[in-house]
Amino acid sequence: MMIPVRCFTCGNVVGEHWDEFKARAREGDENPAKVLDELGVERHCCRRMMVSHKDLVDVVAPYQ
Ligand SMILES: [Zn+2]
């Protein structure tokens, strides 16, 4: 499942970070907040894009 390329709120590009975020925070065992800090996703609106997307995947995944 793909994430929108840009943050809906500020237009910052977040899609390029999604693969690494997913690998480290979702499939790995790292703290999502720490991964976002290291990726340079510092605005709350952009972080919300990544974190809420993760939650959505968890909700949808059992039905795929
Ligand atoms: Zn943003």
PDB file of the backbone (N, CA, C, O) and the ligand in Angstrom, with CONECT records:
HET     ZN  A 101       1
ATOM      1  N   MET A   1       0.850  -1.200   0.000  1.00  0.00           N
ATOM      2  CA  MET A   1       0.000   0.000   0.000  1.00  0.00           C
ATOM      3  C   MET A   1       0.883   1.246   0.000  1.00  0.00           C
ATOM      4  O   MET A   1       1.835   1.346   0.774  1.00  0.00           O
ATOM      5  N   MET A   2       0.555   2.189  -0.874  1.00  0.00           N
ATOM      6  CA  MET A   2       1.387   3.387  -0.990  1.00  0.00           C
ATOM      7  C   MET A   2       0.839   4.523  -0.133  1.00  0.00           C
ATOM      8  O   MET A   2      -0.366   4.640   0.089  1.00  0.00           O
ATOM      9  N   ILE A   3       1.754   5.346   0.334  1.00  0.00           N
ATOM     10  CA  ILE A   3       1.400   6.548   1.070  1.00  0.00           C
ATOM     11  C   ILE A   3       1.321   7.704   0.066  1.00  0.00           C
ATOM     12  O   ILE A   3       2.035   7.683  -0.937  1.00  0.00           O
ATOM     13  N   PRO A   4       0.477   8.707   0.306  1.00  0.00           N
ATOM     14  CA  PRO A   4       0.502   9.893  -0.570  1.00  0.00           C
ATOM     15  C   PRO A   4       1.892  10.507  -0.595  1.00  0.00           C
ATOM     16  O   PRO A   4       2.576  10.534   0.428  1.00  0.00           O
ATOM     17  N   VAL A   5       2.314  10.996  -1.748  1.00  0.00           N
ATOM     18  CA  VAL A   5       3.682  11.485  -1.898  1.00  0.00           C
ATOM     19  C   VAL A   5       3.920  12.723  -1.041  1.00  0.00           C
ATOM     20  O   VAL A   5       4.981  12.876  -0.436  1.00  0.00           O
ATOM     21  N   ARG A   6       2.920  13.605  -0.995  1.00  0.00           N
ATOM     22  CA  ARG A   6       3.106  14.849  -0.242  1.00  0.00           C
ATOM     23  C   ARG A   6       2.147  14.931   0.935  1.00  0.00           C
ATOM     24  O   ARG A   6       1.036  14.403   0.893  1.00  0.00           O
ATOM     25  N   CYS A   7       2.605  15.611   1.995  1.00  0.00           N
ATOM     26  CA  CYS A   7       1.759  15.873   3.153  1.00  0.00           C
ATOM     27  C   CYS A   7       0.557  16.704   2.727  1.00  0.00           C
ATOM     28  O   CYS A   7       0.714  17.700   2.022  1.00  0.00           O
ATOM     29  N   PHE A   8      -0.640  16.309   3.145  1.00  0.00           N
ATOM     30  CA  PHE A   8      -1.840  17.041   2.764  1.00  0.00           C
ATOM     31  C   PHE A   8      -1.830  18.469   3.307  1.00  0.00           C
ATOM     32  O   PHE A   8      -2.390  19.369   2.682  1.00  0.00           O
ATOM     33  N   THR A   9      -1.205  18.682   4.451  1.00  0.00           N
ATOM     34  CA  THR A   9      -1.284  19.971   5.131  1.00  0.00           C
ATOM     35  C   THR A   9      -0.249  20.968   4.619  1.00  0.00           C
ATOM     36  O   THR A   9      -0.600  22.105   4.304  1.00  0.00           O
ATOM     37  N   CYS A  10       1.011  20.567   4.531  1.00  0.00           N
ATOM     38  CA  CYS A  10       2.052  21.545   4.223  1.00  0.00           C
ATOM     39  C   CYS A  10       2.707  21.292   2.870  1.00  0.00           C
ATOM     40  O   CYS A  10       3.483  22.132   2.412  1.00  0.00           O
ATOM     41  N   GLY A  11       2.427  20.173   2.216  1.00  0.00           N
ATOM     42  CA  GLY A  11       2.993  19.930   0.896  1.00  0.00           C
ATOM     43  C   GLY A  11       4.401  19.372   0.914  1.00  0.00           C
ATOM     44  O   GLY A  11       4.989  19.153  -0.145  1.00  0.00           O
ATOM     45  N   ASN A  12       4.954  19.137   2.093  1.00  0.00           N
ATOM     46  CA  ASN A  12       6.276  18.539   2.202  1.00  0.00           C
ATOM     47  C   ASN A  12       6.250  17.109   1.645  1.00  0.00           C
ATOM     48  O   ASN A  12       5.270  16.386   1.825  1.00  0.00           O
ATOM     49  N   VAL A  13       7.325  16.709   0.973  1.00  0.00           N
ATOM     50  CA  VAL A  13       7.378  15.361   0.410  1.00  0.00           C
ATOM     51  C   VAL A  13       7.652  14.358   1.528  1.00  0.00           C
ATOM     52  O   VAL A  13       8.703  14.402   2.166  1.00  0.00           O
ATOM     53  N   VAL A  14       6.708  13.465   1.758  1.00  0.00           N
ATOM     54  CA  VAL A  14       6.895  12.441   2.785  1.00  0.00           C
ATOM     55  C   VAL A  14       6.965  11.038   2.172  1.00  0.00           C
ATOM     56  O   VAL A  14       7.446  10.104   2.813  1.00  0.00           O
ATOM     57  N   GLY A  15       6.492  10.893   0.950  1.00  0.00           N
ATOM     58  CA  GLY A  15       6.435   9.575   0.327  1.00  0.00           C
ATOM     59  C   GLY A  15       7.793   8.934   0.182  1.00  0.00           C
ATOM     60  O   GLY A  15       7.915   7.712   0.260  1.00  0.00           O
ATOM     61  N   GLU A  16       8.836   9.757  -0.034  1.00  0.00           N
ATOM     62  CA  GLU A  16      10.174   9.197  -0.238  1.00  0.00           C
ATOM     63  C   GLU A  16      10.704   8.543   1.029  1.00  0.00           C
ATOM     64  O   GLU A  16      11.619   7.723   0.964  1.00  0.00           O
ATOM     65  N   HIS A  17      10.140   8.895   2.182  1.00  0.00           N
ATOM     66  CA  HIS A  17      10.595   8.310   3.442  1.00  0.00           C
ATOM     67  C   HIS A  17       9.805   7.075   3.838  1.00  0.00           C
ATOM     68  O   HIS A  17      10.170   6.371   4.779  1.00  0.00           O
ATOM     69  N   TRP A  18       8.736   6.816   3.125  1.00  0.00           N
ATOM     70  CA  TRP A  18       7.804   5.781   3.582  1.00  0.00           C
ATOM     71  C   TRP A  18       8.444   4.392   3.636  1.00  0.00           C
ATOM     72  O   TRP A  18       8.263   3.658   4.608  1.00  0.00           O
ATOM     73  N   ASP A  19       9.191   4.035   2.589  1.00  0.00           N
ATOM     74  CA  ASP A  19       9.771   2.696   2.543  1.00  0.00           C
ATOM     75  C   ASP A  19      10.693   2.447   3.737  1.00  0.00           C
ATOM     76  O   ASP A  19      10.661   1.385   4.360  1.00  0.00           O
ATOM     77  N   GLU A  20      11.527   3.471   4.042  1.00  0.00           N
ATOM     78  CA  GLU A  20      12.446   3.285   5.159  1.00  0.00           C
ATOM     79  C   GLU A  20      11.690   3.287   6.485  1.00  0.00           C
ATOM     80  O   GLU A  20      11.979   2.490   7.377  1.00  0.00           O
ATOM     81  N   PHE A  21      10.727   4.186   6.601  1.00  0.00           N
ATOM     82  CA  PHE A  21       9.927   4.213   7.833  1.00  0.00           C
ATOM     83  C   PHE A  21       9.232   2.872   8.062  1.00  0.00           C
ATOM     84  O   PHE A  21       9.226   2.339   9.172  1.00  0.00           O
ATOM     85  N   LYS A  22       8.654   2.346   7.002  1.00  0.00           N
ATOM     86  CA  LYS A  22       7.930   1.077   7.106  1.00  0.00           C
ATOM     87  C   LYS A  22       8.880  -0.049   7.511  1.00  0.00           C
ATOM     88  O   LYS A  22       8.558  -0.868   8.371  1.00  0.00           O
ATOM     89  N   ALA A  23      10.057  -0.079   6.877  1.00  0.00           N
ATOM     90  CA  ALA A  23      11.003  -1.151   7.145  1.00  0.00           C
ATOM     91  C   ALA A  23      11.505  -1.103   8.589  1.00  0.00           C
ATOM     92  O   ALA A  23      11.668  -2.136   9.239  1.00  0.00           O
ATOM     93  N   ARG A  24      11.747   0.121   9.077  1.00  0.00           N
ATOM     94  CA  ARG A  24      12.362   0.243  10.405  1.00  0.00           C
ATOM     95  C   ARG A  24      11.343   0.244  11.529  1.00  0.00           C
ATOM     96  O   ARG A  24      11.572  -0.380  12.565  1.00  0.00           O
ATOM     97  N   ALA A  25      10.218   0.933  11.346  1.00  0.00           N
ATOM     98  CA  ALA A  25       9.263   1.104  12.437  1.00  0.00           C
ATOM     99  C   ALA A  25       8.182   0.031  12.429  1.00  0.00           C
ATOM    100  O   ALA A  25       7.695  -0.380  13.482  1.00  0.00           O
ATOM    101  N   ARG A  26       7.816  -0.414  11.250  1.00  0.00           N
ATOM    102  CA  ARG A  26       6.707  -1.381  11.177  1.00  0.00           C
ATOM    103  C   ARG A  26       7.230  -2.819  11.126  1.00  0.00           C
ATOM    104  O   ARG A  26       6.779  -3.683  11.877  1.00  0.00           O
ATOM    105  N   GLU A  27       8.186  -3.057  10.230  1.00  0.00           N
ATOM    106  CA  GLU A  27       8.704  -4.411  10.094  1.00  0.00           C
ATOM    107  C   GLU A  27       9.896  -4.652  11.007  1.00  0.00           C
ATOM    108  O   GLU A  27      10.188  -5.786  11.387  1.00  0.00           O
ATOM    109  N   GLY A  28      10.587  -3.558  11.355  1.00  0.00           N
ATOM    110  CA  GLY A  28      11.644  -3.643  12.348  1.00  0.00           C
ATOM    111  C   GLY A  28      11.049  -3.426  13.723  1.00  0.00           C
ATOM    112  O   GLY A  28       9.838  -3.540  13.909  1.00  0.00           O
ATOM    113  N   ASP A  29      11.900  -3.112  14.685  1.00  0.00           N
ATOM    114  CA  ASP A  29      11.404  -2.961  16.053  1.00  0.00           C
ATOM    115  C   ASP A  29      11.807  -1.618  16.632  1.00  0.00           C
ATOM    116  O   ASP A  29      12.000  -1.488  17.841  1.00  0.00           O
ATOM    117  N   GLU A  30      11.937  -0.590  15.745  1.00  0.00           N
ATOM    118  CA  GLU A  30      12.371   0.717  16.227  1.00  0.00           C
ATOM    119  C   GLU A  30      11.183   1.581  16.589  1.00  0.00           C
ATOM    120  O   GLU A  30      10.073   1.374  16.100  1.00  0.00           O
ATOM    121  N   ASN A  31      11.428   2.547  17.448  1.00  0.00           N
ATOM    122  CA  ASN A  31      10.394   3.493  17.854  1.00  0.00           C
ATOM    123  C   ASN A  31      10.043   4.402  16.675  1.00  0.00           C
ATOM    124  O   ASN A  31      10.927   5.076  16.146  1.00  0.00           O
ATOM    125  N   PRO A  32       8.767   4.440  16.247  1.00  0.00           N
ATOM    126  CA  PRO A  32       8.399   5.258  15.082  1.00  0.00           C
ATOM    127  C   PRO A  32       8.798   6.722  15.230  1.00  0.00           C
ATOM    128  O   PRO A  32       9.217   7.344  14.253  1.00  0.00           O
ATOM    129  N   ALA A  33       8.678   7.283  16.428  1.00  0.00           N
ATOM    130  CA  ALA A  33       9.033   8.690  16.627  1.00  0.00           C
ATOM    131  C   ALA A  33      10.525   8.906  16.374  1.00  0.00           C
ATOM    132  O   ALA A  33      10.918   9.919  15.796  1.00  0.00           O
ATOM    133  N   LYS A  34      11.343   7.967  16.799  1.00  0.00           N
ATOM    134  CA  LYS A  34      12.784   8.084  16.615  1.00  0.00           C
ATOM    135  C   LYS A  34      13.145   7.970  15.133  1.00  0.00           C
ATOM    136  O   LYS A  34      13.999   8.705  14.637  1.00  0.00           O
ATOM    137  N   VAL A  35      12.496   7.056  14.442  1.00  0.00           N
ATOM    138  CA  VAL A  35      12.763   6.892  13.008  1.00  0.00           C
ATOM    139  C   VAL A  35      12.395   8.168  12.258  1.00  0.00           C
ATOM    140  O   VAL A  35      13.143   8.608  11.385  1.00  0.00           O
ATOM    141  N   LEU A  36      11.254   8.766  12.587  1.00  0.00           N
ATOM    142  CA  LEU A  36      10.831   9.997  11.916  1.00  0.00           C
ATOM    143  C   LEU A  36      11.815  11.123  12.200  1.00  0.00           C
ATOM    144  O   LEU A  36      12.114  11.917  11.309  1.00  0.00           O
ATOM    145  N   ASP A  37      12.322  11.205  13.428  1.00  0.00           N
ATOM    146  CA  ASP A  37      13.325  12.218  13.754  1.00  0.00           C
ATOM    147  C   ASP A  37      14.546  12.060  12.854  1.00  0.00           C
ATOM    148  O   ASP A  37      15.061  13.038  12.312  1.00  0.00           O
ATOM    149  N   GLU A  38      15.001  10.819  12.702  1.00  0.00           N
ATOM    150  CA  GLU A  38      16.214  10.576  11.924  1.00  0.00           C
ATOM    151  C   GLU A  38      15.990  10.804  10.439  1.00  0.00           C
ATOM    152  O   GLU A  38      16.925  11.152   9.717  1.00  0.00           O
ATOM    153  N   LEU A  39      14.759  10.611   9.974  1.00  0.00           N
ATOM    154  CA  LEU A  39      14.453  10.846   8.567  1.00  0.00           C
ATOM    155  C   LEU A  39      14.264  12.332   8.272  1.00  0.00           C
ATOM    156  O   LEU A  39      14.204  12.730   7.108  1.00  0.00           O
ATOM    157  N   GLY A  40      14.170  13.150   9.315  1.00  0.00           N
ATOM    158  CA  GLY A  40      13.989  14.581   9.122  1.00  0.00           C
ATOM    159  C   GLY A  40      12.543  14.985   8.941  1.00  0.00           C
ATOM    160  O   GLY A  40      12.258  16.084   8.464  1.00  0.00           O
ATOM    161  N   VAL A  41      11.617  14.099   9.321  1.00  0.00           N
ATOM    162  CA  VAL A  41      10.196  14.437   9.265  1.00  0.00           C
ATOM    163  C   VAL A  41       9.831  15.017  10.625  1.00  0.00           C
ATOM    164  O   VAL A  41       9.472  14.281  11.544  1.00  0.00           O
ATOM    165  N   GLU A  42       9.925  16.346  10.753  1.00  0.00           N
ATOM    166  CA  GLU A  42       9.812  16.975  12.071  1.00  0.00           C
ATOM    167  C   GLU A  42       8.466  17.651  12.293  1.00  0.00           C
ATOM    168  O   GLU A  42       8.029  17.796  13.435  1.00  0.00           O
ATOM    169  N   ARG A  43       7.804  18.066  11.218  1.00  0.00           N
ATOM    170  CA  ARG A  43       6.507  18.719  11.408  1.00  0.00           C
ATOM    171  C   ARG A  43       5.466  17.689  11.838  1.00  0.00           C
ATOM    172  O   ARG A  43       5.460  16.555  11.357  1.00  0.00           O
ATOM    173  N   HIS A  44       4.589  18.101  12.748  1.00  0.00           N
ATOM    174  CA  HIS A  44       3.584  17.162  13.246  1.00  0.00           C
ATOM    175  C   HIS A  44       2.623  16.730  12.151  1.00  0.00           C
ATOM    176  O   HIS A  44       2.159  15.590  12.142  1.00  0.00           O
ATOM    177  N   CYS A  45       2.322  17.641  11.221  1.00  0.00           N
ATOM    178  CA  CYS A  45       1.384  17.284  10.161  1.00  0.00           C
ATOM    179  C   CYS A  45       1.965  16.171   9.297  1.00  0.00           C
ATOM    180  O   CYS A  45       1.234  15.278   8.867  1.00  0.00           O
ATOM    181  N   CYS A  46       3.268  16.213   9.038  1.00  0.00           N
ATOM    182  CA  CYS A  46       3.912  15.193   8.204  1.00  0.00           C
ATOM    183  C   CYS A  46       4.048  13.876   8.971  1.00  0.00           C
ATOM    184  O   CYS A  46       3.845  12.798   8.411  1.00  0.00           O
ATOM    185  N   ARG A  47       4.393  13.974  10.251  1.00  0.00           N
ATOM    186  CA  ARG A  47       4.530  12.760  11.073  1.00  0.00           C
ATOM    187  C   ARG A  47       3.186  12.043  11.159  1.00  0.00           C
ATOM    188  O   ARG A  47       3.111  10.814  11.132  1.00  0.00           O
ATOM    189  N   ARG A  48       2.139  12.840  11.263  1.00  0.00           N
ATOM    190  CA  ARG A  48       0.797  12.273  11.319  1.00  0.00           C
ATOM    191  C   ARG A  48       0.498  11.469  10.055  1.00  0.00           C
ATOM    192  O   ARG A  48      -0.142  10.419  10.116  1.00  0.00           O
ATOM    193  N   MET A  49       0.963  11.964   8.916  1.00  0.00           N
ATOM    194  CA  MET A  49       0.748  11.248   7.661  1.00  0.00           C
ATOM    195  C   MET A  49       1.317   9.831   7.744  1.00  0.00           C
ATOM    196  O   MET A  49       0.681   8.862   7.330  1.00  0.00           O
ATOM    197  N   MET A  50       2.521   9.738   8.286  1.00  0.00           N
ATOM    198  CA  MET A  50       3.214   8.448   8.335  1.00  0.00           C
ATOM    199  C   MET A  50       2.597   7.544   9.397  1.00  0.00           C
ATOM    200  O   MET A  50       2.341   6.366   9.147  1.00  0.00           O
ATOM    201  N   VAL A  51       2.361   8.100  10.580  1.00  0.00           N
ATOM    202  CA  VAL A  51       1.889   7.268  11.690  1.00  0.00           C
ATOM    203  C   VAL A  51       0.451   6.821  11.453  1.00  0.00           C
ATOM    204  O   VAL A  51       0.113   5.663  11.694  1.00  0.00           O
ATOM    205  N   SER A  52      -0.396   7.735  10.981  1.00  0.00           N
ATOM    206  CA  SER A  52      -1.791   7.344  10.756  1.00  0.00           C
ATOM    207  C   SER A  52      -1.886   6.367   9.598  1.00  0.00           C
ATOM    208  O   SER A  52      -2.776   5.517   9.572  1.00  0.00           O
ATOM    209  N   HIS A  53      -0.971   6.482   8.637  1.00  0.00           N
ATOM    210  CA  HIS A  53      -0.971   5.538   7.523  1.00  0.00           C
ATOM    211  C   HIS A  53      -0.639   4.139   8.027  1.00  0.00           C
ATOM    212  O   HIS A  53      -1.235   3.157   7.584  1.00  0.00           O
ATOM    213  N   LYS A  54       0.302   4.050   8.944  1.00  0.00           N
ATOM    214  CA  LYS A  54       0.658   2.765   9.539  1.00  0.00           C
ATOM    215  C   LYS A  54      -0.563   2.143  10.217  1.00  0.00           C
ATOM    216  O   LYS A  54      -0.835   0.953  10.058  1.00  0.00           O
ATOM    217  N   ASP A  55      -1.304   2.976  10.986  1.00  0.00           N
ATOM    218  CA  ASP A  55      -2.487   2.468  11.670  1.00  0.00           C
ATOM    219  C   ASP A  55      -3.514   1.952  10.668  1.00  0.00           C
ATOM    220  O   ASP A  55      -4.158   0.926  10.886  1.00  0.00           O
ATOM    221  N   LEU A  56      -3.653   2.685   9.569  1.00  0.00           N
ATOM    222  CA  LEU A  56      -4.618   2.289   8.553  1.00  0.00           C
ATOM    223  C   LEU A  56      -4.233   0.941   7.948  1.00  0.00           C
ATOM    224  O   LEU A  56      -5.097   0.098   7.706  1.00  0.00           O
ATOM    225  N   VAL A  57      -2.948   0.736   7.705  1.00  0.00           N
ATOM    226  CA  VAL A  57      -2.500  -0.543   7.158  1.00  0.00           C
ATOM    227  C   VAL A  57      -2.847  -1.672   8.118  1.00  0.00           C
ATOM    228  O   VAL A  57      -3.275  -2.745   7.693  1.00  0.00           O
ATOM    229  N   ASP A  58      -2.659  -1.429   9.419  1.00  0.00           N
ATOM    230  CA  ASP A  58      -2.980  -2.472  10.389  1.00  0.00           C
ATOM    231  C   ASP A  58      -4.460  -2.817  10.380  1.00  0.00           C
ATOM    232  O   ASP A  58      -4.837  -3.971  10.583  1.00  0.00           O
ATOM    233  N   VAL A  59      -5.294  -1.815  10.145  1.00  0.00           N
ATOM    234  CA  VAL A  59      -6.738  -2.044  10.146  1.00  0.00           C
ATOM    235  C   VAL A  59      -7.149  -2.810   8.901  1.00  0.00           C
ATOM    236  O   VAL A  59      -8.001  -3.696   8.963  1.00  0.00           O
ATOM    237  N   VAL A  60      -6.542  -2.466   7.767  1.00  0.00           N
ATOM    238  CA  VAL A  60      -6.972  -3.010   6.488  1.00  0.00           C
ATOM    239  C   VAL A  60      -6.360  -4.388   6.214  1.00  0.00           C
ATOM    240  O   VAL A  60      -6.984  -5.232   5.571  1.00  0.00           O
ATOM    241  N   ALA A  61      -5.145  -4.610   6.701  1.00  0.00           N
ATOM    242  CA  ALA A  61      -4.364  -5.789   6.340  1.00  0.00           C
ATOM    243  C   ALA A  61      -5.110  -7.132   6.483  1.00  0.00           C
ATOM    244  O   ALA A  61      -4.987  -7.985   5.603  1.00  0.00           O
ATOM    245  N   PRO A  62      -5.875  -7.339   7.562  1.00  0.00           N
ATOM    246  CA  PRO A  62      -6.509  -8.668   7.702  1.00  0.00           C
ATOM    247  C   PRO A  62      -7.519  -8.989   6.596  1.00  0.00           C
ATOM    248  O   PRO A  62      -7.882 -10.150   6.410  1.00  0.00           O
ATOM    249  N   TYR A  63      -7.968  -7.978   5.868  1.00  0.00           N
ATOM    250  CA  TYR A  63      -9.012  -8.203   4.869  1.00  0.00           C
ATOM    251  C   TYR A  63      -8.457  -8.346   3.465  1.00  0.00           C
ATOM    252  O   TYR A  63      -9.214  -8.513   2.508  1.00  0.00           O
ATOM    253  N   GLN A  64      -7.131  -8.282   3.337  1.00  0.00           N
ATOM    254  CA  GLN A  64      -6.560  -8.367   1.998  1.00  0.00           C
ATOM    255  C   GLN A  64      -6.358  -9.822   1.586  1.00  0.00           C
ATOM    256  O   GLN A  64      -5.883 -10.091   0.483  1.00  0.00           O
TER     257      GLN A  64
HETATM  258 ZN    ZN A 101       3.313  18.384   6.685  1.00  0.00          ZN2+
END
